Structure formats: C-alpha cells, structure tokens
Amino acid sequence: DMAEPIQQLTRNNNPQERQSIPFTLIQRKEKLGHLLYEKRQYGKAKWACIKMKEKQYEQSICLGFMKLMRYICEQNSSGLYLGITVPIVTIVHTNEAQSAMTQAVTVAYYLPEVLQDEPPHPFDSDIIIEEWPATIVYSR
C-alpha cells in the first residue's frame, strides 16, 4: 500500500530538497553538550493535518504519517510530489483536565512556501488544510 509513496520519497530523497520550516529559536536545552530539546516559534502558515485515534499513541502517529506521505507523494489535486518539509509535527492531545494524554494525535505537514497561497487539495478526506496562527513547538 505504501510502495508508491516510498518509491517517490526515495527518488526525491535529496537532503538539499528538504525545506526547513522557518522558525525563531526561543529556548535550547542541553545536558552535557547534548541537545535535549528546542522551543521554537513558527509563523502563521498553512498545514495539511490529520487527526488519528488508534489504540496506541504510536499507531496513531505512524498511520497519520503514512496518510500524509500519500498526500505529499502525488495523491493530491496537483498530481505532483509536493516536497518534504521538516519537521513533521505531532500534536499530543490531553483530556479536559489536561492531566492525561488521550489516544488522539494530530500529525501535521507544513506546506512548502510555494504552495502556501494555493495548497493542493488532498484526495483523502481525513486530511484537512488548516491555517495555523503563530505556534510554539518543542523539538528534539
């Protein structure tokens, strides 16, 4: 099922072609010279998002990522490979009391700069295009 997206990604697996999402570094936490995490602020932008709710958190992330890869690798209204942006963001959802994680996660792909004004429509109805306000992200 993932053969075509994997082949497409492999054909286009040139690190120079990966677009890093522009951000402002807010905080960097290191321990003994090793990066633990960065706190970053990303500007307002359009993202392709999918919310998943599998039995295990890891399954939700994996399946969400696979669906986004299909969108990136030609299963979109342009019929083209959209290019990779890094990082792919995972949002962990909590219960109303914010005391525990829920099974639901959102996996999101930043649309490359050239697609921000008119993003291709996904064929998968589970994927939605959202415009996010400036966002704080923790990255490891």
N, CA, C and O atoms as a MOPAC input file, in Angstrom:
PM7 MOZYME 1SCF
protein

 N      0.82500 1    -1.20400 1     0.00000 1
 C      0.00000 1     0.00000 1     0.00000 1
 C      0.86500 1     1.26300 1     0.00000 1
 O      0.47700 1     2.29500 1    -0.54800 1
 N      2.03100 1     1.16500 1     0.61600 1
 C      2.92300 1     2.33700 1     0.68100 1
 C      4.03200 1     2.28200 1    -0.36100 1
 O      4.92800 1     3.12600 1    -0.33700 1
 N      3.99900 1     1.31300 1    -1.27800 1
 C      5.08900 1     1.15500 1    -2.24500 1
 C      5.32400 1     2.42400 1    -3.05900 1
 O      6.46100 1     2.88100 1    -3.17700 1
 N      4.25300 1     3.00100 1    -3.62400 1
 C      4.41500 1     4.19900 1    -4.45900 1
 C      4.94100 1     5.39000 1    -3.65900 1
 O      5.88700 1     6.03800 1    -4.10700 1
 N      4.36200 1     5.71200 1    -2.47800 1
 C      4.92300 1     6.82500 1    -1.71100 1
 C      6.38400 1     6.61100 1    -1.32300 1
 O      7.17100 1     7.55800 1    -1.33900 1
 N      6.75100 1     5.38900 1    -0.97900 1
 C      8.14300 1     5.11600 1    -0.60200 1
 C      9.05300 1     5.27700 1    -1.81000 1
 O     10.13200 1     5.85800 1    -1.69500 1
 N      8.63200 1     4.76500 1    -2.98300 1
 C      9.43300 1     4.94400 1    -4.20000 1
 C      9.58500 1     6.41800 1    -4.54100 1
 O     10.67200 1     6.86500 1    -4.90800 1
 N      8.49600 1     7.17700 1    -4.42100 1
 C      8.53500 1     8.60800 1    -4.71400 1
 C      9.49300 1     9.31800 1    -3.76800 1
 O     10.30300 1    10.14100 1    -4.19400 1
 N      9.39600 1     8.99400 1    -2.48400 1
 C     10.26600 1     9.60500 1    -1.48100 1
 C     11.71700 1     9.24600 1    -1.75300 1
 O     12.59900 1    10.09600 1    -1.63000 1
 N     11.97600 1     7.98600 1    -2.12400 1
 C     13.33300 1     7.53600 1    -2.41500 1
 C     13.89600 1     8.28100 1    -3.61900 1
 O     15.05400 1     8.69900 1    -3.61000 1
 N     13.07700 1     8.44700 1    -4.65100 1
 C     13.52500 1     9.18500 1    -5.84700 1
 C     13.85000 1    10.63300 1    -5.50000 1
 O     14.73300 1    11.24600 1    -6.10000 1
 N     13.12800 1    11.16500 1    -4.52800 1
 C     13.29500 1    12.57300 1    -4.16200 1
 C     13.99100 1    12.73500 1    -2.81500 1
 O     13.80300 1    13.74600 1    -2.13800 1
 N     14.79000 1    11.75300 1    -2.42400 1
 C     15.41300 1    11.77200 1    -1.10500 1
 C     16.74700 1    12.50300 1    -1.13500 1
 O     17.76500 1    11.98000 1    -0.68100 1
 N     16.73100 1    13.68100 1    -1.65800 1
 C     17.91300 1    14.51800 1    -1.70900 1
 C     17.82100 1    15.50600 1    -0.55100 1
 O     16.94000 1    16.36700 1    -0.54700 1
 N     18.73100 1    15.39600 1     0.44800 1
 C     18.62300 1    16.27000 1     1.62300 1
 C     18.55700 1    17.75900 1     1.27800 1
 O     17.96400 1    18.53300 1     2.02900 1
 N     19.15100 1    18.17000 1     0.16600 1
 C     19.11800 1    19.57600 1    -0.21700 1
 C     17.70500 1    20.00200 1    -0.61500 1
 O     17.39700 1    21.19400 1    -0.60100 1
 N     16.83400 1    19.03400 1    -0.97300 1
 C     15.48500 1    19.35800 1    -1.40300 1
 C     14.50200 1    19.43100 1    -0.24100 1
 O     13.33800 1    19.77700 1    -0.43900 1
 N     14.95200 1    19.11100 1     0.95600 1
 C     14.08100 1    19.20400 1     2.12200 1
 C     14.06700 1    20.64800 1     2.59400 1
 O     15.11400 1    21.24900 1     2.83500 1
 N     12.88100 1    21.18800 1     2.72200 1
 C     12.74600 1    22.57300 1     3.15000 1
 C     12.54400 1    22.61700 1     4.66000 1
 O     11.59100 1    22.03900 1     5.18300 1
 N     13.43700 1    23.29900 1     5.35300 1
 C     13.24000 1    23.50400 1     6.78700 1
 C     12.22500 1    24.61500 1     6.98100 1
 O     12.25000 1    25.63100 1     6.28600 1
 N     11.34200 1    24.40700 1     7.92700 1
 C     10.31500 1    25.40000 1     8.21100 1
 C     10.97100 1    26.56700 1     8.94300 1
 O     11.67300 1    26.34600 1     9.93000 1
 N     10.76300 1    27.80300 1     8.48900 1
 C     11.37200 1    28.94600 1     9.17400 1
 C     10.80100 1    29.08400 1    10.59300 1
 O      9.59200 1    28.97700 1    10.80100 1
 N     11.68900 1    29.32200 1    11.55500 1
 C     11.26300 1    29.48100 1    12.94500 1
 C     12.21100 1    30.40500 1    13.68600 1
 O     13.32300 1    30.68300 1    13.23800 1
 N     11.73800 1    30.87200 1    14.83200 1
 C     12.56100 1    31.65400 1    15.74600 1
 C     12.85500 1    30.77700 1    16.95300 1
 O     11.93500 1    30.24700 1    17.57600 1
 N     14.12500 1    30.62100 1    17.28400 1
 C     14.50400 1    29.82200 1    18.44300 1
 C     14.23400 1    30.61600 1    19.71400 1
 O     14.74100 1    31.72400 1    19.88400 1
 N     13.43000 1    30.04000 1    20.60700 1
 C     13.08800 1    30.69500 1    21.86900 1
 C     13.97500 1    30.18300 1    22.99800 1
 O     14.45800 1    30.95700 1    23.82500 1
 N     14.18200 1    28.86200 1    23.02100 1
 C     14.97100 1    28.25100 1    24.09400 1
 C     15.62800 1    26.98200 1    23.57900 1
 O     15.07500 1    26.27900 1    22.73400 1
 N     16.80700 1    26.70100 1    24.09700 1
 C     17.53600 1    25.48200 1    23.73800 1
 C     18.01500 1    24.85100 1    25.03200 1
 O     18.70200 1    25.50500 1    25.81700 1
 N     17.66600 1    23.58700 1    25.27500 1
 C     18.05200 1    22.89600 1    26.49900 1
 C     19.04000 1    21.79300 1    26.16000 1
 O     18.74500 1    20.89300 1    25.37400 1
 N     20.22900 1    21.87900 1    26.77400 1
 C     21.26500 1    20.88100 1    26.56200 1
 C     21.66400 1    20.27200 1    27.90100 1
 O     21.48700 1    20.87900 1    28.95700 1
 N     22.20000 1    19.07400 1    27.83500 1
 C     22.74800 1    18.41900 1    29.02400 1
 C     24.03100 1    17.73400 1    28.59900 1
 O     24.02700 1    16.87300 1    27.71900 1
 N     25.12300 1    18.12000 1    29.22600 1
 C     26.43700 1    17.56700 1    28.92000 1
 C     26.76400 1    17.65200 1    27.42900 1
 O     27.32600 1    16.72000 1    26.85400 1
 N     26.41000 1    18.77000 1    26.81700 1
 C     26.72500 1    19.01300 1    25.41300 1
 C     25.78000 1    18.36100 1    24.41800 1
 O     25.97600 1    18.50300 1    23.21100 1
 N     24.76300 1    17.65100 1    24.88700 1
 C     23.79900 1    17.00300 1    24.00000 1
 C     22.47500 1    17.76400 1    24.04600 1
 O     21.98400 1    18.12300 1    25.11700 1
 N     21.91700 1    17.99700 1    22.87900 1
 C     20.64100 1    18.70600 1    22.78200 1
 C     19.52300 1    17.83200 1    23.33100 1
 O     19.33800 1    16.70000 1    22.88600 1
 N     18.77900 1    18.35900 1    24.29900 1
 C     17.59800 1    17.66600 1    24.81800 1
 C     16.36000 1    18.09800 1    24.04000 1
 O     15.57500 1    17.25600 1    23.60700 1
 N     16.18100 1    19.41100 1    23.86100 1
 C     15.05300 1    19.91500 1    23.07700 1
 C     15.27700 1    21.38000 1    22.74500 1
 O     16.11600 1    22.05900 1    23.33600 1
 N     14.49400 1    21.84400 1    21.77600 1
 C     14.42900 1    23.26700 1    21.45500 1
 C     12.97300 1    23.70800 1    21.54400 1
 O     12.06200 1    22.95100 1    21.20900 1
 N     12.76800 1    24.91900 1    21.99200 1
 C     11.44600 1    25.53700 1    21.97900 1
 C     11.49400 1    26.54800 1    20.84000 1
 O     12.32100 1    27.46100 1    20.84400 1
 N     10.59800 1    26.37900 1    19.85900 1
 C     10.62000 1    27.18600 1    18.64800 1
 C      9.27600 1    27.87300 1    18.43500 1
 O      8.23600 1    27.37200 1    18.86200 1
 N      9.30800 1    29.01900 1    17.77400 1
 C      8.07400 1    29.67600 1    17.35300 1
 C      8.05000 1    29.68800 1    15.83000 1
 O      8.95500 1    30.20200 1    15.17300 1
 N      6.97400 1    29.10100 1    15.28900 1
 C      6.74200 1    29.10400 1    13.85200 1
 C      5.70400 1    30.17200 1    13.53400 1
 O      4.78300 1    30.40700 1    14.31700 1
 N      5.85800 1    30.81200 1    12.39000 1
 C      4.91800 1    31.85600 1    11.98500 1
 C      3.60800 1    31.27800 1    11.47100 1
 O      3.47400 1    30.06600 1    11.30500 1
 N      2.65000 1    32.15200 1    11.22300 1
 C      1.35000 1    31.78000 1    10.66200 1
 C      1.58100 1    31.08500 1     9.31700 1
 O      2.34300 1    31.57000 1     8.48000 1
 N      0.90600 1    29.93200 1     9.11900 1
 C      1.10700 1    29.18600 1     7.87600 1
 C      0.02300 1    28.13300 1     7.69700 1
 O     -0.74000 1    27.83600 1     8.61600 1
 N     -0.02400 1    27.57700 1     6.49100 1
 C     -0.96700 1    26.50300 1     6.18000 1
 C     -0.28400 1    25.14700 1     6.34500 1
 O      0.86000 1    24.93900 1     5.93800 1
 N     -1.03800 1    24.23500 1     6.96100 1
 C     -0.55700 1    22.88900 1     7.25700 1
 C     -1.59000 1    21.88200 1     6.76700 1
 O     -2.79200 1    22.14100 1     6.83100 1
 N     -1.12700 1    20.73700 1     6.27900 1
 C     -2.00300 1    19.59400 1     5.99800 1
 C     -2.00300 1    18.75700 1     7.27400 1
 O     -0.94600 1    18.34700 1     7.75500 1
 N     -3.19500 1    18.50700 1     7.81900 1
 C     -3.31600 1    17.86900 1     9.13500 1
 C     -4.23200 1    16.65900 1     9.07900 1
 O     -5.19600 1    16.61900 1     8.31400 1
 N     -3.91100 1    15.68400 1     9.90100 1
 C     -4.78700 1    14.53800 1    10.05400 1
 C     -4.83700 1    14.15300 1    11.52700 1
 O     -3.80400 1    14.03700 1    12.18600 1
 N     -6.05200 1    13.95700 1    12.03100 1
 C     -6.23100 1    13.56500 1    13.42500 1
 C     -6.50900 1    12.07000 1    13.45300 1
 O     -7.40000 1    11.58000 1    12.75900 1
 N     -5.74500 1    11.35800 1    14.25600 1
 C     -5.86400 1     9.90700 1    14.34900 1
 C     -6.14800 1     9.51300 1    15.79600 1
 O     -5.72500 1    10.18400 1    16.73600 1
 N     -6.87800 1     8.40300 1    15.94900 1
 C     -7.19000 1     7.92600 1    17.29600 1
 C     -7.17800 1     6.40200 1    17.29800 1
 O     -8.23200 1     5.76700 1    17.30800 1
 N     -5.99700 1     5.82700 1    17.28900 1
 C     -5.82500 1     4.38300 1    17.34400 1
 C     -5.67000 1     3.94900 1    18.80200 1
 O     -5.60700 1     4.79000 1    19.69800 1
 N     -5.60900 1     2.64400 1    19.03500 1
 C     -5.49300 1     2.14000 1    20.40600 1
 C     -4.20500 1     2.59600 1    21.07800 1
 O     -4.18100 1     2.86800 1    22.27800 1
 N     -3.13700 1     2.67600 1    20.29300 1
 C     -1.86100 1     3.12100 1    20.84400 1
 C     -1.42500 1     4.40600 1    20.16000 1
 O     -1.59500 1     4.59100 1    18.95500 1
 N     -0.86300 1     5.27600 1    20.96800 1
 C     -0.35700 1     6.56800 1    20.52300 1
 C      0.57300 1     6.41200 1    19.32100 1
 O      0.45100 1     7.14900 1    18.34300 1
 N      1.51000 1     5.44700 1    19.39000 1
 C      2.48200 1     5.24300 1    18.31500 1
 C      1.80400 1     4.83600 1    17.00200 1
 O      2.24000 1     5.23600 1    15.92200 1
 N      0.74100 1     4.04000 1    17.10200 1
 C     -0.00200 1     3.63800 1    15.90800 1
 C     -0.65100 1     4.85300 1    15.24600 1
 O     -0.65300 1     4.98100 1    14.02200 1
 N     -1.19300 1     5.72800 1    16.06600 1
 C     -1.83200 1     6.93700 1    15.53100 1
 C     -0.83100 1     7.77600 1    14.76300 1
 O     -1.12900 1     8.25500 1    13.66800 1
 N      0.35400 1     7.95900 1    15.32600 1
 C      1.39600 1     8.75100 1    14.66200 1
 C      1.80700 1     8.09700 1    13.34900 1
 O      1.89500 1     8.76700 1    12.32000 1
 N      2.05700 1     6.79600 1    13.38200 1
 C      2.51700 1     6.07000 1    12.19700 1
 C      1.47400 1     6.11900 1    11.07900 1
 O      1.80900 1     6.43600 1     9.93800 1
 N      0.23500 1     5.81300 1    11.39000 1
 C     -0.81300 1     5.82200 1    10.37300 1
 C     -1.08500 1     7.22000 1     9.83100 1
 O     -1.31600 1     7.39700 1     8.63500 1
 N     -1.05700 1     8.20900 1    10.71700 1
 C     -1.22900 1     9.58700 1    10.26900 1
 C     -0.12200 1    10.01400 1     9.32700 1
 O     -0.37400 1    10.65700 1     8.30800 1
 N      1.10800 1     9.65200 1     9.67300 1
 C      2.25200 1     9.98800 1     8.82700 1
 C      2.13100 1     9.31000 1     7.46000 1
 O      2.41600 1     9.92500 1     6.43300 1
 N      1.70900 1     8.04500 1     7.44900 1
 C      1.57100 1     7.31900 1     6.17900 1
 C      0.53200 1     8.00100 1     5.28200 1
 O      0.74300 1     8.12500 1     4.07600 1
 N     -0.57700 1     8.43800 1     5.85900 1
 C     -1.60800 1     9.11300 1     5.06800 1
 C     -1.08200 1    10.44200 1     4.52200 1
 O     -1.35300 1    10.79600 1     3.37400 1
 N     -0.32800 1    11.17600 1     5.34600 1
 C      0.25500 1    12.43500 1     4.86600 1
 C      1.25900 1    12.17800 1     3.74200 1
 O      1.33700 1    12.95000 1     2.78700 1
 N      2.02600 1    11.09000 1     3.85800 1
 C      3.00500 1    10.77800 1     2.80400 1
 C      2.29300 1    10.52800 1     1.47000 1
 O      2.79500 1    10.92500 1     0.41800 1
 N      1.14300 1     9.88000 1     1.50800 1
 C      0.39300 1     9.67000 1     0.25900 1
 C     -0.00800 1    11.01400 1    -0.35300 1
 O      0.07200 1    11.20100 1    -1.56700 1
 N     -0.44100 1    11.94800 1     0.50100 1
 C     -0.79200 1    13.29200 1     0.02200 1
 C      0.43100 1    13.97700 1    -0.58200 1
 O      0.35000 1    14.56400 1    -1.66100 1
 N      1.55000 1    13.90000 1     0.10700 1
 C      2.78300 1    14.53200 1    -0.36700 1
 C      3.24100 1    13.90400 1    -1.68100 1
 O      3.74800 1    14.60200 1    -2.55900 1
 N      3.06400 1    12.59600 1    -1.81900 1
 C      3.55400 1    11.84800 1    -2.98900 1
 C      2.46500 1    11.63800 1    -4.03200 1
 O      2.17000 1    10.50300 1    -4.40700 1
 N      1.87000 1    12.72600 1    -4.49800 1
 C      1.00500 1    12.75400 1    -5.66700 1
 C     -0.48200 1    12.50300 1    -5.44500 1
 O     -1.25800 1    12.70400 1    -6.37800 1
 N     -0.92800 1    12.07200 1    -4.25400 1
 C     -2.36700 1    11.86800 1    -4.05900 1
 C     -2.99500 1    13.18400 1    -3.60500 1
 O     -3.52000 1    13.31700 1    -2.49900 1
 N     -2.91000 1    14.14300 1    -4.51700 1
 C     -3.42400 1    15.49000 1    -4.28100 1
 C     -3.90100 1    16.05600 1    -5.61400 1
 O     -3.61100 1    15.49200 1    -6.66900 1
 N     -4.62600 1    17.16000 1    -5.57000 1
 C     -5.22900 1    17.72100 1    -6.78200 1
 C     -4.22200 1    18.17800 1    -7.83100 1
 O     -4.58200 1    18.32200 1    -9.00000 1
 N     -2.96600 1    18.41000 1    -7.43900 1
 C     -1.96100 1    18.80000 1    -8.43600 1
 C     -1.38100 1    17.58000 1    -9.13300 1
 O     -0.83600 1    17.69600 1   -10.23100 1
 N     -1.49200 1    16.39700 1    -8.50400 1
 C     -0.90700 1    15.18000 1    -9.07000 1
 C      0.60300 1    15.15000 1    -8.99600 1
 O      1.24200 1    14.30200 1    -9.61900 1
 N      1.18700 1    16.07900 1    -8.23100 1
 C      2.64100 1    16.20300 1    -8.15800 1
 C      3.17700 1    15.85200 1    -6.78000 1
 O      2.45600 1    15.90600 1    -5.78400 1
 N      4.45700 1    15.49000 1    -6.74000 1
 C      5.17600 1    15.32300 1    -5.48700 1
 C      5.36400 1    16.72300 1    -4.89900 1
 O      5.91300 1    17.60000 1    -5.56700 1
 N      4.91800 1    16.94400 1    -3.66300 1
 C      4.91500 1    18.28700 1    -3.07900 1
 C      6.23900 1    18.69300 1    -2.44500 1
 O      6.48000 1    19.88300 1    -2.24100 1
 N      7.08600 1    17.74700 1    -2.13500 1
 C      8.35500 1    18.05100 1    -1.47300 1
 C      8.23000 1    17.87900 1     0.03100 1
 O      7.14600 1    18.00700 1     0.60000 1
 N      9.33700 1    17.59400 1     0.65100 1
 C      9.36100 1    17.34700 1     2.09200 1
 C      9.74600 1    18.62300 1     2.83300 1
 O     10.68500 1    19.32700 1     2.46200 1
 N      8.98900 1    18.89400 1     3.89200 1
 C      9.36300 1    19.95500 1     4.81900 1
 C      9.62500 1    19.28300 1     6.16800 1
 O      8.96800 1    18.30700 1     6.52800 1
 N     10.56900 1    19.81000 1     6.88500 1
 C     10.90800 1    19.23700 1     8.19300 1
 C     10.87700 1    20.33100 1     9.24400 1
 O     11.31700 1    21.45500 1     9.00200 1
 N     10.35800 1    19.99200 1    10.40300 1
 C      9.88700 1    18.67200 1    10.83100 1
 C      8.42200 1    18.45800 1    10.49400 1
 O      7.68800 1    19.40600 1    10.21400 1
 N      8.00700 1    17.18500 1    10.52500 1
 C      6.59100 1    16.82800 1    10.53900 1
 C      6.20000 1    16.95400 1    12.01100 1
 O      6.90400 1    16.43500 1    12.87600 1
 N      5.10100 1    17.62500 1    12.30700 1
 C      4.73400 1    17.92500 1    13.68600 1
 C      3.67700 1    16.93900 1    14.18100 1
 O      2.73600 1    16.60500 1    13.46200 1
 N      3.84900 1    16.48100 1    15.41700 1
 C      2.85000 1    15.64000 1    16.07700 1
 C      2.31600 1    16.40400 1    17.27200 1
 O      3.07700 1    16.85600 1    18.12700 1
 N      1.00100 1    16.54400 1    17.32300 1
 C      0.35700 1    17.21200 1    18.45300 1
 C     -0.31200 1    16.14400 1    19.30100 1
 O     -1.16200 1    15.39100 1    18.82700 1
 N      0.08600 1    16.09600 1    20.56000 1
 C     -0.49700 1    15.14200 1    21.50200 1
 C     -1.65400 1    15.85000 1    22.19300 1
 O     -1.49500 1    16.96300 1    22.69400 1
 N     -2.80500 1    15.21300 1    22.22000 1
 C     -3.98600 1    15.80500 1    22.84700 1
 C     -4.14200 1    15.28000 1    24.27500 1
 O     -3.80400 1    14.13300 1    24.56800 1
 N     -4.65500 1    16.12700 1    25.14600 1
 C     -4.88800 1    15.73800 1    26.53600 1
 C     -6.37700 1    15.77800 1    26.83900 1
 O     -7.17600 1    16.31300 1    26.07000 1
 N     -6.73000 1    15.19500 1    27.98900 1
 C     -8.13400 1    15.25200 1    28.41000 1
 C     -8.46700 1    16.68000 1    28.84400 1
 O     -7.59200 1    17.54500 1    28.87900 1
 N     -9.73400 1    16.91900 1    29.17200 1
 C    -10.16400 1    18.27700 1    29.50800 1
 C     -9.42700 1    18.85900 1    30.70800 1
 O     -9.16900 1    20.06200 1    30.75600 1
 N     -9.08600 1    18.01200 1    31.67600 1
 C     -8.36300 1    18.47000 1    32.86500 1
 C     -6.86800 1    18.63800 1    32.58700 1
 O     -6.11800 1    19.08300 1    33.45600 1
 N     -6.44100 1    18.28500 1    31.38300 1
 C     -5.02900 1    18.32100 1    30.97700 1
 C     -4.15800 1    17.51700 1    31.93900 1
 O     -3.00400 1    17.86400 1    32.18900 1
 N     -4.73300 1    16.42800 1    32.47800 1
 C     -3.99600 1    15.59000 1    33.42500 1
 C     -3.49700 1    14.29700 1    32.80200 1
 O     -2.69700 1    13.58800 1    33.41200 1
 N     -3.96000 1    13.97800 1    31.58800 1
 C     -3.53000 1    12.74700 1    30.92800 1
 C     -3.63600 1    12.90400 1    29.41700 1
 O     -4.46300 1    13.66100 1    28.90800 1
 N     -2.77200 1    12.16500 1    28.70800 1
 C     -2.83300 1    12.15900 1    27.24900 1
 C     -4.02000 1    11.30900 1    26.81200 1
 O     -4.36300 1    10.32100 1    27.46100 1
 N     -4.63800 1    11.70000 1    25.71300 1
 C     -5.67700 1    10.88100 1    25.10600 1
 C     -5.03800 1    10.06000 1    23.98900 1
 O     -3.85500 1    10.22400 1    23.69000 1
 N     -5.80800 1     9.19400 1    23.38700 1
 C     -5.29000 1     8.39000 1    22.27300 1
 C     -5.19800 1     9.22000 1    20.99300 1
 O     -4.51300 1     8.82000 1    20.05100 1
 N     -5.86200 1    10.34300 1    20.94400 1
 C     -5.89500 1    11.15900 1    19.72700 1
 C     -4.60800 1    11.96200 1    19.56200 1
 O     -4.10200 1    12.56300 1    20.50900 1
 N     -4.09800 1    11.95500 1    18.34700 1
 C     -2.96000 1    12.79500 1    17.99200 1
 C     -3.25700 1    13.44400 1    16.63800 1
 O     -4.02100 1    12.91400 1    15.83200 1
 N     -2.64900 1    14.57600 1    16.41400 1
 C     -2.70800 1    15.21800 1    15.11000 1
 C     -1.30400 1    15.19800 1    14.52900 1
 O     -0.34400 1    15.59300 1    15.19100 1
 N     -1.18800 1    14.73800 1    13.29400 1
 C      0.08600 1    14.75000 1    12.58000 1
 C     -0.06100 1    15.81100 1    11.50500 1
 O     -1.04600 1    15.82600 1    10.76700 1
 N      0.93000 1    16.70800 1    11.41700 1
 C      0.79100 1    17.85900 1    10.51900 1
 C      2.04000 1    18.06700 1     9.67100 1
 O      3.16800 1    17.88700 1    10.13200 1
 N      1.80700 1    18.44600 1     8.43100 1
 C      2.84500 1    18.70100 1     7.42200 1
 C      2.73200 1    20.15500 1     6.97700 1
 O      1.68700 1    20.59100 1     6.49400 1
 N      3.81300 1    20.88800 1     7.14600 1
 C      3.88600 1    22.28400 1     6.70800 1
 C      3.96200 1    22.30700 1     5.19000 1
 O      4.83700 1    21.68200 1     4.59100 1
 N      3.04300 1    23.02900 1     4.57600 1
 C      3.06600 1    23.13300 1     3.12100 1
 C      4.21300 1    24.03600 1     2.68200 1
 O      4.38200 1    25.12900 1     3.22400 1
 N      5.00800 1    23.58800 1     1.69800 1
 C      6.12900 1    24.40300 1     1.23900 1
 C      5.69300 1    25.81700 1     0.86400 1
 O      4.54300 1    26.04400 1     0.48800 1
 N      6.61500 1    26.75100 1     0.96900 1
 C      6.33400 1    28.17600 1     0.70500 1
 C      5.60000 1    28.39400 1    -0.61200 1
 O      4.67000 1    29.19700 1    -0.67600 1
 N      6.01100 1    27.68600 1    -1.66500 1
 C      5.39200 1    27.89400 1    -2.98600 1
 C      3.93600 1    27.43000 1    -3.03200 1
 O      3.20800 1    27.78100 1    -3.96100 1
 N      3.50500 1    26.64900 1    -2.04400 1
 C      2.13000 1    26.14300 1    -2.00900 1
 C      1.26100 1    26.83000 1    -0.96900 1
 O      0.07900 1    26.50700 1    -0.84700 1
 N      1.82000 1    27.76700 1    -0.21900 1
 C      1.08900 1    28.39500 1     0.87600 1
 C     -0.17100 1    29.13000 1     0.39300 1
 O     -1.20600 1    29.07100 1     1.05600 1
 N     -0.09500 1    29.81700 1    -0.74500 1
 C     -1.24800 1    30.58500 1    -1.21500 1
 C     -2.37000 1    29.69700 1    -1.75000 1
 O     -3.54800 1    29.97700 1    -1.52900 1
 N     -2.00400 1    28.63100 1    -2.45200 1
 C     -2.99800 1    27.72300 1    -3.03500 1
 C     -2.56000 1    26.27500 1    -2.87100 1
 O     -2.03800 1    25.67500 1    -3.81100 1
 N     -2.76900 1    25.70300 1    -1.67800 1
 C     -2.35400 1    24.31600 1    -1.47100 1
 C     -3.20400 1    23.33100 1    -2.26500 1
 O     -4.41300 1    23.52200 1    -2.39500 1
 N     -2.58800 1    22.28300 1    -2.79600 1
 C     -3.36600 1    21.24900 1    -3.48600 1
 C     -4.32800 1    20.57000 1    -2.51000 1
 O     -4.01400 1    20.40200 1    -1.33200 1
 N     -5.48500 1    20.18800 1    -3.00500 1
 C     -6.47800 1    19.51400 1    -2.17200 1
 C     -6.09600 1    18.04200 1    -2.02600 1
 O     -5.69900 1    17.40000 1    -3.00000 1
 N     -6.21400 1    17.51300 1    -0.82000 1
 C     -5.92700 1    16.08000 1    -0.62900 1
 C     -7.07300 1    15.22300 1    -1.16800 1
 O     -8.23500 1    15.62400 1    -1.10800 1
 N     -6.73800 1    14.03400 1    -1.69900 1
 C     -7.77100 1    13.08600 1    -2.10900 1
 C     -8.36800 1    12.40000 1    -0.88600 1
 O     -9.53400 1    12.00600 1    -0.90900 1
 N     -7.59700 1    12.25500 1     0.16700 1
 C     -8.04600 1    11.61800 1     1.41000 1
 C     -8.84500 1    12.64400 1     2.21700 1
 O     -8.30700 1    13.67300 1     2.62500 1
 N    -10.11700 1    12.36400 1     2.44300 1
 C    -10.97600 1    13.32300 1     3.14800 1
 C    -10.62700 1    13.46800 1     4.62900 1
 O    -11.11800 1    14.38600 1     5.28700 1
 N     -9.78400 1    12.57600 1     5.16500 1
 C     -9.33600 1    12.70600 1     6.55900 1
 C     -8.30000 1    13.81200 1     6.72100 1
 O     -8.09300 1    14.31600 1     7.82500 1
 N     -7.65100 1    14.18800 1     5.62300 1
 C     -6.63100 1    15.23200 1     5.66700 1
 C     -7.30200 1    16.57000 1     5.40500 1
 O     -8.03600 1    16.73400 1     4.43100 1
 N     -7.03900 1    17.51800 1     6.28700 1
 C     -7.60100 1    18.85100 1     6.09700 1
 C     -6.46900 1    19.87000 1     6.03100 1
 O     -5.41400 1    19.68300 1     6.63700 1
 N     -6.69700 1    20.93100 1     5.30200 1
 C     -5.73500 1    22.03000 1     5.22400 1
 C     -6.19400 1    23.08200 1     6.22600 1
 O     -7.32200 1    23.57100 1     6.16400 1
 N     -5.29600 1    23.41900 1     7.15100 1
 C     -5.62000 1    24.42100 1     8.17200 1
 C     -4.59400 1    25.53900 1     8.12500 1
 O     -3.41900 1    25.32000 1     7.83100 1
 N     -5.06400 1    26.73900 1     8.42100 1
 C     -4.12900 1    27.84900 1     8.59900 1
 C     -3.93300 1    28.02400 1    10.09200 1
 O     -4.87200 1    28.33600 1    10.82300 1
 N     -2.70500 1    27.82000 1    10.53500 1
 C     -2.38800 1    27.93400 1    11.95500 1
 C     -1.84200 1    29.32500 1    12.24900 1
 O     -1.10400 1    29.89100 1    11.44300 1
 N     -2.20100 1    29.86700 1    13.38800 1
 C     -1.56400 1    31.11500 1    13.81900 1
 C     -0.11700 1    30.80200 1    14.21100 1
 O      0.29900 1    29.64300 1    14.18800 1
 N      0.62900 1    31.81500 1    14.56200 1
 C      1.98100 1    31.56900 1    15.06600 1
 C      1.87400 1    30.51800 1    16.17200 1
 O      0.98500 1    30.59200 1    17.02100 1
 N      2.78600 1    29.53800 1    16.15900 1
 C      2.68200 1    28.36300 1    17.01500 1
 C      4.01300 1    28.08500 1    17.72200 1
 O      5.08400 1    28.24000 1    17.13600 1
 N      3.92700 1    27.67200 1    18.98500 1
 C      5.09900 1    27.25100 1    19.74300 1
 C      5.21200 1    25.73500 1    19.61100 1
 O      4.23400 1    25.01100 1    19.79900 1
 N      6.42300 1    25.26000 1    19.28400 1
 C      6.67300 1    23.82000 1    19.10700 1
 C      7.92700 1    23.44000 1    19.89000 1
 O      8.92200 1    24.16500 1    19.88700 1
 N      7.85800 1    22.28500 1    20.56200 1
 C      9.03600 1    21.71400 1    21.21800 1
 C      9.58700 1    20.64000 1    20.29000 1
 O      8.84700 1    19.76400 1    19.84200 1
 N     10.88000 1    20.70500 1    20.00200 1
 C     11.50600 1    19.80600 1    19.04400 1
 C     12.70900 1    19.12100 1    19.67800 1
 O     13.47500 1    19.74900 1    20.40900 1
 N     12.87300 1    17.81600 1    19.39400 1
 C     14.07300 1    17.12300 1    19.84100 1
 C     14.83500 1    16.60200 1    18.66100 1
 O     15.88600 1    15.98300 1    18.82900 1

